[in-house]
Amino acid sequence: MYLDEFQNYKNQLLDDLSKNPEIVRLLSDKYEQDPQESIETLYRKQIFPFEHIPDTIEQGSTFLCFNVGINRMSERREAPSNKMIYTPIIYIWVFTHKSLFFLPDGGVRTDRLVMEIAKTINGSHHYGMGSLELFKLDSFAPLTDYQGYRMIFDATDWNHPSPDRRPWPSNRRLGV
């Protein structure tokens, strides 16, 4: 296993999230109709491609972090014995300061964020062989006065390239 896909998954996730203006709006502390920020301006300030817990926070903010791991490896029964698959998992953490929890138009910021993230990537065919599926959603409270959610998505992917150099299956994302 080469794990090259991990960076591809992170890049794809950032690209998918950047296409949803409501996610940017919800990450904006001001929750403006047309926020001045973009995913690019929030990257490494409020969006991190790893599990990030800020050390010192001078003012309340909303954060979105994500990472990739492996849930399990197994031999695929219908494939030849030299084909192995694994289950990559994408972790997404969304959390906000208590002062930003409630939105001016009603609702809770973190609830809306996880709904928008799920709408954007759940069922996507850009992660692995099949579709990306929401596996788990649970509470997450990384710091005093911060609360949110941890989302876990999983997919299925090939563990290694075909030793006989046969082409990838047609539904396989090629990381292009």
Secondary structure, DSSP 8 states (H G I E B T S, - for coil): ---HHHHHHHHHHHHHHHT-HHHHHHHSTT--SS-S--HHHHBTTTEESS----S--SS--EEEEEEEEEEEEEE-TTS-TT-EEEEEEEEEEEEEEGGGSB-TTSSBHHHHHHHHHHHHHTT-SSSSSS--EEEEEEEE--STTEEEEEEEEE--EESS--TT-----TT-----
